[in-house]
Amino acid sequence: MSTFDDLMGEVMSTAYHMGEAPAESFPELLQRNPGLLDKRLLTRFYSSRALASAKARTEWVEPDVKPFPFTLPQGQGV
């Protein structure tokens, strides 16, 4: 079962990757980044405990397993 936090993580990751090639279609994006379809994508960066925390339900939480391999644009995330 997906949670809202899982969905938001996937949306942010997809938005980031779409910014790399804005004219690209969604199927092209997925072909270039098949890892976006991995249901366990967020667990590479967040522990289950962090994702289920009360803080994560109300505000941005930094990854606690390893940092994202990109920097979020100013005003997103933290």
Secondary structure, DSSP 8 states (H G I E B T S, - for coil): ---HHHHHHHHHHHHHHHHHSTTS-HHHHHHH-GGGG-TTGGGGT--HHHHTSHHHHHS----SSS--SS---TTS--
